[in-house]
């Protein structure tokens, strides 16, 4: 039976405040946990309900399904939960493509965008300070392990883009230039905006290349694309163009 102190610590990690204090976060599910175990991210402790998983790491505790339900953030817990150490801050290398997020609030969207960065070889993801925490358990779950392969920084986005005035900063807007007709570089910052409001006015002023994903539907009634879907299309087009030139 898990001690109350451990249960209290693990369940507290559902809140950003306590994640920041303890420098710990949780991951659940075999794929996500094993991907993180094989990465540079350090394990704090592993909890398993299946004794066959003992080989994954010696720093583990075999617990009951009942105890797993107490510490899991999932409605239907998997049989493995890892508590990991939040990595130290790292420098941002703005060579190549960088995705910058302006107030993304949905954990699922952020998790998917992290996976997209991993898929399309974007090493650095920059997030505004009011973007959802990448160590939120729902974000971690949605990344399916890609969290360990993308360097994520939270910062003052206005300041970051202002310092990059000499470089190209792309932004997605409804009235931007058709992305399929643009000459796209191998390097630059691509800003993706908030789910409801798009890119904020302050950040918009720092964008020097406005692009758009055109609508092809006959009625053109859909107001906008989901931000993760839009990120996938934009990154695909940037990568397609760079492989053809």
C-alpha positions as a LaTeX table, in Angstrom:
\begin{tabular}{lrrr}
\hline
Residue & $x$ (\AA) & $y$ (\AA) & $z$ (\AA) \\
\hline
Unk1 & 0.00 & 0.00 & 0.00 \\
Unk2 & 1.34 & 3.41 & $-1.00$ \\
Unk3 & 2.16 & 5.80 & 1.85 \\
Unk4 & $-0.12$ & 8.84 & 2.07 \\
Unk5 & 2.89 & 11.12 & 1.61 \\
Unk6 & 3.63 & 9.61 & $-1.81$ \\
Unk7 & $-0.01$ & 9.77 & $-2.86$ \\
Unk8 & $-0.16$ & 13.41 & $-1.81$ \\
Unk9 & 3.01 & 14.29 & $-3.73$ \\
Unk10 & 1.94 & 12.54 & $-6.93$ \\
Unk11 & $-1.63$ & 13.90 & $-6.96$ \\
Unk12 & $-0.31$ & 17.41 & $-6.28$ \\
Unk13 & 1.53 & 17.25 & $-9.61$ \\
Unk14 & $-1.78$ & 17.80 & $-11.39$ \\
Unk15 & $-1.28$ & 21.47 & $-10.50$ \\
Unk16 & 1.34 & 23.63 & $-12.16$ \\
Unk17 & 2.23 & 25.31 & $-8.86$ \\
Unk18 & 3.37 & 22.05 & $-7.30$ \\
Unk19 & 5.10 & 20.85 & $-10.47$ \\
Unk20 & 7.16 & 24.01 & $-10.40$ \\
Unk21 & 7.94 & 23.63 & $-6.70$ \\
Unk22 & 8.97 & 19.99 & $-6.87$ \\
Unk23 & 10.39 & 20.09 & $-10.42$ \\
Unk24 & 8.49 & 16.87 & $-11.12$ \\
Unk25 & 5.78 & 15.73 & $-13.54$ \\
Unk26 & 3.90 & 12.52 & $-14.24$ \\
Unk27 & 3.60 & 10.38 & $-17.36$ \\
Unk28 & 1.28 & 7.42 & $-17.88$ \\
Unk29 & 0.98 & 4.55 & $-20.32$ \\
Unk30 & 3.60 & 2.09 & $-21.55$ \\
Unk31 & 4.64 & 3.94 & $-24.71$ \\
Unk32 & 4.90 & 7.38 & $-23.12$ \\
Unk33 & 6.73 & 6.14 & $-20.04$ \\
Unk34 & 9.20 & 3.94 & $-21.94$ \\
Unk35 & 9.96 & 6.74 & $-24.42$ \\
Unk36 & 10.81 & 9.01 & $-21.51$ \\
Unk37 & 12.86 & 6.29 & $-19.79$ \\
Unk38 & 14.98 & 6.01 & $-22.94$ \\
Unk39 & 15.54 & 9.77 & $-23.11$ \\
Unk40 & 17.66 & 12.38 & $-21.34$ \\
Unk41 & 14.78 & 13.10 & $-18.94$ \\
Unk42 & 15.55 & 11.66 & $-15.51$ \\
Unk43 & 13.23 & 9.30 & $-13.69$ \\
Unk44 & 12.24 & 10.14 & $-10.12$ \\
Unk45 & 10.25 & 6.95 & $-9.51$ \\
Unk46 & 8.25 & 4.35 & $-11.41$ \\
Unk47 & 4.98 & 2.77 & $-10.27$ \\
Unk48 & 3.75 & $-0.44$ & $-11.91$ \\
Unk49 & 0.82 & $-2.79$ & $-11.39$ \\
Unk50 & 2.19 & $-5.41$ & $-13.79$ \\
Unk51 & 5.21 & $-7.27$ & $-12.31$ \\
Unk52 & 6.39 & $-8.05$ & $-15.85$ \\
Unk53 & 7.46 & $-4.40$ & $-16.12$ \\
Unk54 & 10.08 & $-4.74$ & $-13.37$ \\
Unk55 & 12.85 & $-4.81$ & $-16.01$ \\
Unk56 & 12.14 & $-1.24$ & $-17.13$ \\
Unk57 & 13.95 & 0.37 & $-14.21$ \\
Unk58 & 15.17 & $-0.82$ & $-10.84$ \\
Unk59 & 13.79 & 2.35 & $-9.25$ \\
Unk60 & 10.19 & 1.09 & $-9.19$ \\
Unk61 & 7.41 & 0.13 & $-6.81$ \\
Unk62 & 4.84 & $-2.58$ & $-7.51$ \\
Unk63 & 1.43 & $-1.22$ & $-6.49$ \\
Unk64 & $-2.19$ & $-2.34$ & $-6.62$ \\
Unk65 & $-4.77$ & $-1.21$ & $-9.18$ \\
Unk66 & $-6.54$ & 0.54 & $-6.31$ \\
Unk67 & $-3.45$ & 2.61 & $-5.48$ \\
Unk68 & $-2.88$ & 3.41 & $-9.15$ \\
Unk69 & $-6.38$ & 4.86 & $-9.36$ \\
Unk70 & $-5.54$ & 7.12 & $-6.43$ \\
Unk71 & $-2.50$ & 8.63 & $-8.16$ \\
Unk72 & $-3.54$ & 8.49 & $-11.82$ \\
Unk73 & $-4.81$ & 11.52 & $-13.74$ \\
Unk74 & $-6.68$ & 9.24 & $-16.16$ \\
Unk75 & $-10.29$ & 8.09 & $-15.92$ \\
Unk76 & $-9.12$ & 4.63 & $-16.92$ \\
Unk77 & $-5.56$ & 4.27 & $-15.58$ \\
Unk78 & $-2.94$ & 2.30 & $-17.44$ \\
Unk79 & $-0.77$ & $-0.13$ & $-15.51$ \\
Unk80 & 2.27 & 2.10 & $-15.37$ \\
Unk81 & 2.93 & 5.62 & $-14.07$ \\
Unk82 & 6.25 & 7.41 & $-13.98$ \\
Unk83 & 7.24 & 10.49 & $-12.01$ \\
Unk84 & 9.99 & 12.33 & $-13.89$ \\
Unk85 & 12.23 & 15.32 & $-13.21$ \\
Unk86 & 11.53 & 18.48 & $-15.19$ \\
Unk87 & 14.64 & 19.21 & $-17.29$ \\
Unk88 & 16.73 & 22.31 & $-16.69$ \\
Unk89 & 16.25 & 25.34 & $-18.93$ \\
Unk90 & 18.24 & 25.29 & $-22.16$ \\
Unk91 & 19.38 & 27.87 & $-24.70$ \\
Unk92 & 17.30 & 28.43 & $-27.81$ \\
Unk93 & 18.94 & 27.83 & $-31.17$ \\
Unk94 & 16.95 & 29.75 & $-33.79$ \\
Unk95 & 18.75 & 28.22 & $-36.75$ \\
Unk96 & 16.29 & 26.20 & $-38.79$ \\
Unk97 & 12.56 & 26.29 & $-38.19$ \\
Unk98 & 11.18 & 27.31 & $-34.81$ \\
Unk99 & 7.50 & 27.13 & $-33.85$ \\
Unk100 & 6.31 & 29.91 & $-31.51$ \\
Unk101 & 2.96 & 29.60 & $-29.73$ \\
Unk102 & 0.94 & 32.64 & $-28.71$ \\
Unk103 & $-1.36$ & 31.69 & $-25.81$ \\
Unk104 & $-2.28$ & 28.14 & $-26.76$ \\
Unk105 & $-4.61$ & 26.97 & $-23.98$ \\
Unk106 & $-5.78$ & 23.48 & $-24.88$ \\
Unk107 & $-3.54$ & 20.66 & $-23.57$ \\
Unk108 & $-4.47$ & 18.38 & $-26.45$ \\
Unk109 & $-3.48$ & 21.01 & $-28.99$ \\
Unk110 & $-0.13$ & 21.61 & $-27.34$ \\
Unk111 & 0.58 & 17.89 & $-27.06$ \\
Unk112 & $-0.22$ & 17.39 & $-30.75$ \\
Unk113 & 1.95 & 20.35 & $-31.76$ \\
Unk114 & 4.87 & 18.89 & $-29.79$ \\
Unk115 & 4.41 & 15.61 & $-31.69$ \\
Unk116 & 4.30 & 17.54 & $-34.97$ \\
Unk117 & 7.55 & 19.32 & $-34.13$ \\
Unk118 & 9.12 & 15.93 & $-33.46$ \\
Unk119 & 7.73 & 14.51 & $-36.72$ \\
Unk120 & 8.85 & 17.42 & $-38.90$ \\
Unk121 & 12.24 & 17.84 & $-37.26$ \\
Unk122 & 11.59 & 21.13 & $-35.46$ \\
Unk123 & 14.03 & 21.04 & $-32.56$ \\
Unk124 & 12.79 & 24.13 & $-30.69$ \\
Unk125 & 9.29 & 25.09 & $-29.62$ \\
Unk126 & 8.86 & 28.51 & $-28.03$ \\
Unk127 & 5.80 & 29.19 & $-25.90$ \\
Unk128 & 4.39 & 32.43 & $-24.54$ \\
Unk129 & 4.19 & 32.52 & $-20.77$ \\
Unk130 & 0.38 & 32.16 & $-20.93$ \\
Unk131 & 0.51 & 28.98 & $-23.01$ \\
Unk132 & $-0.59$ & 25.81 & $-21.21$ \\
Unk133 & 2.21 & 24.05 & $-19.30$ \\
Unk134 & 3.88 & 21.33 & $-21.36$ \\
Unk135 & 4.19 & 19.18 & $-18.21$ \\
Unk136 & 0.43 & 19.17 & $-17.68$ \\
Unk137 & $-0.47$ & 15.47 & $-17.59$ \\
Unk138 & $-2.88$ & 15.81 & $-20.54$ \\
Unk139 & $-0.16$ & 17.44 & $-22.63$ \\
Unk140 & 2.36 & 14.75 & $-21.68$ \\
Unk141 & $-0.16$ & 12.07 & $-22.62$ \\
Unk142 & $-0.87$ & 13.67 & $-26.01$ \\
Unk143 & 2.83 & 13.91 & $-26.92$ \\
Unk144 & 3.22 & 10.12 & $-26.75$ \\
Unk145 & 6.88 & 10.54 & $-25.79$ \\
Unk146 & 7.79 & 13.34 & $-28.21$ \\
Unk147 & 8.19 & 15.62 & $-25.19$ \\
Unk148 & 11.66 & 14.13 & $-24.73$ \\
Unk149 & 12.81 & 15.07 & $-28.25$ \\
Unk150 & 11.64 & 18.68 & $-28.57$ \\
Unk151 & 13.25 & 21.51 & $-26.61$ \\
Unk152 & 10.48 & 23.68 & $-25.16$ \\
Unk153 & 10.97 & 27.16 & $-23.72$ \\
Unk154 & 8.51 & 29.47 & $-21.97$ \\
Unk155 & 9.34 & 33.15 & $-22.30$ \\
Unk156 & 8.17 & 36.66 & $-23.06$ \\
Unk157 & 7.17 & 36.09 & $-26.69$ \\
Unk158 & 7.12 & 39.80 & $-27.55$ \\
Unk159 & 10.66 & 40.21 & $-26.29$ \\
Unk160 & 11.85 & 37.07 & $-28.07$ \\
Unk161 & 10.44 & 38.16 & $-31.44$ \\
Unk162 & 11.69 & 41.73 & $-31.01$ \\
Unk163 & 15.23 & 40.40 & $-30.58$ \\
Unk164 & 14.82 & 38.41 & $-33.81$ \\
Unk165 & 13.99 & 41.42 & $-36.00$ \\
Unk166 & 16.71 & 40.55 & $-38.51$ \\
Unk167 & 15.21 & 37.11 & $-39.13$ \\
Unk168 & 11.98 & 36.00 & $-40.79$ \\
Unk169 & 8.91 & 35.70 & $-38.59$ \\
Unk170 & 5.90 & 34.05 & $-40.18$ \\
Unk171 & 2.40 & 34.24 & $-38.80$ \\
Unk172 & $-0.83$ & 32.53 & $-39.81$ \\
Unk173 & $-3.71$ & 34.92 & $-40.60$ \\
Unk174 & $-6.97$ & 34.64 & $-42.52$ \\
Unk175 & $-5.88$ & 37.51 & $-44.78$ \\
Unk176 & $-2.30$ & 36.31 & $-45.29$ \\
Unk177 & $-0.67$ & 35.23 & $-48.55$ \\
Unk178 & $-1.60$ & 31.78 & $-49.80$ \\
Unk179 & 1.00 & 29.47 & $-48.23$ \\
Unk180 & 0.91 & 27.23 & $-51.34$ \\
Unk181 & 2.10 & 30.13 & $-53.52$ \\
Unk182 & 4.89 & 31.32 & $-51.24$ \\
Unk183 & 8.62 & 30.74 & $-51.47$ \\
Unk184 & 9.35 & 29.26 & $-48.07$ \\
Unk185 & 12.80 & 29.24 & $-46.43$ \\
Unk186 & 14.48 & 26.49 & $-44.42$ \\
Unk187 & 14.87 & 28.83 & $-41.45$ \\
Unk188 & 12.48 & 31.14 & $-39.65$ \\
Unk189 & 10.04 & 31.46 & $-36.78$ \\
Unk190 & 6.44 & 30.38 & $-37.39$ \\
Unk191 & 3.92 & 31.89 & $-34.96$ \\
Unk192 & 0.68 & 30.03 & $-34.28$ \\
Unk193 & $-2.08$ & 31.85 & $-32.42$ \\
Unk194 & $-4.63$ & 31.24 & $-29.69$ \\
Unk195 & $-7.51$ & 28.84 & $-30.45$ \\
Unk196 & $-10.22$ & 31.49 & $-30.13$ \\
Unk197 & $-8.48$ & 34.76 & $-30.97$ \\
Unk198 & $-5.57$ & 33.87 & $-33.22$ \\
Unk199 & $-2.31$ & 35.79 & $-32.96$ \\
Unk200 & $-2.57$ & 38.73 & $-30.56$ \\
Unk201 & $-2.31$ & 42.30 & $-31.78$ \\
Unk202 & 1.03 & 42.88 & $-30.04$ \\
Unk203 & 2.60 & 39.78 & $-31.59$ \\
Unk204 & 1.02 & 40.49 & $-35.00$ \\
Unk205 & 3.07 & 43.69 & $-35.26$ \\
Unk206 & 6.26 & 41.65 & $-34.98$ \\
Unk207 & 5.36 & 39.29 & $-37.84$ \\
Unk208 & 6.99 & 40.23 & $-41.14$ \\
Unk209 & 5.52 & 37.46 & $-43.34$ \\
Unk210 & 1.76 & 36.89 & $-43.11$ \\
Unk211 & 0.61 & 33.56 & $-44.54$ \\
Unk212 & $-2.75$ & 31.79 & $-44.80$ \\
Unk213 & $-4.11$ & 28.32 & $-45.49$ \\
Unk214 & $-6.79$ & 28.87 & $-48.15$ \\
Unk215 & $-10.28$ & 27.41 & $-47.88$ \\
Unk216 & $-11.37$ & 25.20 & $-50.78$ \\
Unk217 & $-14.90$ & 24.33 & $-49.67$ \\
Unk218 & $-17.66$ & 25.57 & $-51.98$ \\
Unk219 & $-19.45$ & 27.50 & $-49.21$ \\
Unk220 & $-16.29$ & 28.61 & $-47.38$ \\
Unk221 & $-18.35$ & 28.68 & $-44.20$ \\
Unk222 & $-15.74$ & 27.30 & $-41.81$ \\
Unk223 & $-14.28$ & 30.22 & $-39.89$ \\
Unk224 & $-10.92$ & 28.71 & $-39.00$ \\
Unk225 & $-8.86$ & 25.55 & $-38.59$ \\
Unk226 & $-7.90$ & 23.92 & $-35.33$ \\
Unk227 & $-4.46$ & 25.29 & $-34.41$ \\
Unk228 & $-2.82$ & 21.86 & $-34.30$ \\
Unk229 & $-4.27$ & 21.02 & $-37.73$ \\
Unk230 & $-3.05$ & 24.34 & $-39.09$ \\
Unk231 & 0.42 & 23.69 & $-37.65$ \\
Unk232 & 0.54 & 20.33 & $-39.42$ \\
Unk233 & $-0.37$ & 21.87 & $-42.78$ \\
Unk234 & 2.08 & 24.76 & $-42.46$ \\
Unk235 & 4.98 & 22.56 & $-41.35$ \\
Unk236 & 4.25 & 20.08 & $-44.13$ \\
Unk237 & 4.37 & 22.87 & $-46.69$ \\
Unk238 & 7.61 & 24.32 & $-45.30$ \\
Unk239 & 9.24 & 20.88 & $-45.38$ \\
Unk240 & 7.87 & 20.03 & $-48.83$ \\
Unk241 & 9.24 & 23.24 & $-50.24$ \\
Unk242 & 12.67 & 22.80 & $-48.62$ \\
Unk243 & 13.06 & 19.29 & $-50.07$ \\
Unk244 & 12.28 & 20.54 & $-53.57$ \\
Unk245 & 14.80 & 23.40 & $-53.55$ \\
\hline
\end{tabular}
